[in-house]
């Protein structure tokens, strides 16, 4: 295992390479001891859980992970079972697959299993999500919205996520599905949040200092609405095109980093006065 920071979250924009170099999945697996640690694949979001098991069992074993288990939840009662909570407690890395993000939150949100995940993250477990599994990482998530680049007012529905990281909204398959408009709308409605759009085969790794690092072949788009000084989002005519003034957009590629506390992008490590950083994100 490589010597790295104790990463808390890995968020993948979906369609990560599973057959070629597997760059993202290799880096994910480098965060654990592949001979000893347990990697738990949570297929909760998927309607084809057995197929997902076959796909990820094959790819993770090709990478060299020896201990792999699967977590399948079909109803909320299963999120209260000790055997499933024990799976979380005994795992070093929990990987949420794609599918339907509402299926994840409706089945495990607010349950002892959800609490075990949050407690585990704070005690050093690594939480990974791809596609729908990426959306649920934040305290508030995008449930659905129009996939069109021109933003429309009230064209997005949001609901609570699993709460692994607060004060951000995450969108996936970002440029491939033209989701800049819906993320802009989400930030216009919630300007206190940072919007994070992640391309396919691209990921962000967020460490315990809330420093975000980009890996993969695409880009990550960070929308900062804290400086918005005008928007028509609260006015009437719901189908009208959205207007926003003074919104900030950062585009990051592999190797770029972003300080989620201070809302600053950078390439190399820079000095930060830890005593002046707001810890409440």
KACORFEN-V950742 format. One record per backbone hydrogen bond with DSSP energy under -1.0 kcal/mol. NH is the residue of the N-H (numbers start at 1). CO is the residue of the C=O. E is the energy in kcal/mol with one decimal. If there is no record, write none. Layout:
BEGIN
((NH	CO	E) (NH	CO	E))
END
This chain:
BEGIN
((7	5	-1.8) (8	206	-1.6) (9	206	-1.9) (10	127	-2.4) (11	204	-2.8) (12	129	-3.2) (13	202	-3.0) (26	22	-3.0) (27	23	-2.1) (28	24	-2.5) (29	25	-2.4) (30	26	-1.6) (31	28	-1.5) (32	29	-1.4) (37	33	-2.3) (39	67	-2.6) (40	93	-3.2) (41	69	-2.8) (42	95	-3.2) (43	71	-1.6) (46	43	-1.3) (52	48	-2.2) (53	49	-2.4) (54	50	-2.0) (55	51	-2.4) (56	52	-2.6) (57	53	-2.5) (58	54	-1.9) (59	55	-2.2) (60	56	-2.3) (61	57	-1.7) (62	58	-2.1) (63	59	-1.5) (65	60	-2.4) (66	34	-2.8) (69	39	-2.2) (71	41	-2.7) (78	75	-1.5) (79	76	-1.5) (80	77	-1.6) (85	81	-2.0) (86	82	-3.0) (87	83	-1.1) (88	84	-1.5) (89	85	-2.3) (90	86	-2.1) (91	88	-1.0) (92	38	-2.6) (93	38	-1.7) (94	126	-2.6) (95	40	-3.2) (96	128	-3.3) (97	42	-2.2) (100	45	-1.8) (104	100	-1.1) (105	101	-2.1) (106	102	-2.6) (107	103	-1.2) (108	104	-2.4) (109	105	-1.8) (111	108	-2.0) (113	79	-1.2) (115	111	-2.1) (116	112	-2.4) (117	113	-1.9) (118	114	-2.1) (119	115	-2.9) (120	116	-2.3) (121	117	-2.3) (122	118	-1.9) (124	121	-1.4) (125	120	-3.0) (126	92	-2.7) (127	8	-2.7) (128	94	-3.0) (129	10	-2.1) (130	96	-2.1) (131	12	-1.6) (133	130	-2.3) (134	131	-1.5) (135	131	-1.6) (136	132	-1.4) (137	134	-1.5) (139	165	-1.5) (141	159	-3.4) (143	157	-2.9) (144	157	-1.4) (146	155	-1.5) (148	146	-1.6) (153	240	-2.2) (155	152	-1.2) (157	144	-3.2) (159	141	-2.2) (161	139	-2.2) (162	136	-2.9) (163	138	-1.5) (164	137	-1.8) (165	137	-1.4) (169	194	-2.6) (171	196	-2.8) (173	13	-2.1) (174	198	-2.0) (177	173	-1.6) (179	174	-2.2) (183	179	-1.8) (184	180	-2.3) (185	181	-2.1) (186	182	-2.1) (187	183	-2.1) (188	184	-2.4) (189	185	-2.0) (190	186	-1.2) (193	190	-2.1) (194	167	-1.9) (195	223	-2.7) (196	169	-3.2) (197	221	-3.0) (198	171	-2.4) (199	219	-2.1) (201	14	-2.7) (203	215	-2.9) (204	11	-2.5) (205	213	-2.6) (206	9	-2.7) (207	211	-2.1) (210	207	-2.3) (212	258	-3.1) (213	205	-2.1) (214	256	-2.1) (215	203	-2.5) (217	201	-2.3) (220	252	-2.6) (221	197	-2.9) (222	250	-2.8) (223	195	-2.9) (224	248	-2.9) (228	225	-1.7) (229	245	-1.1) (232	243	-1.4) (235	232	-1.6) (240	237	-1.8) (242	151	-2.6) (245	230	-2.5) (248	224	-2.4) (250	222	-2.6) (252	220	-3.2) (255	214	-2.3) (256	253	-2.6) (257	266	-3.1) (258	212	-2.1) (259	264	-3.1) (260	210	-2.3) (263	259	-1.8) (264	259	-1.1) (266	257	-2.4) (274	272	-1.0) (276	273	-1.8) (277	274	-1.0) (281	279	-1.8))
END
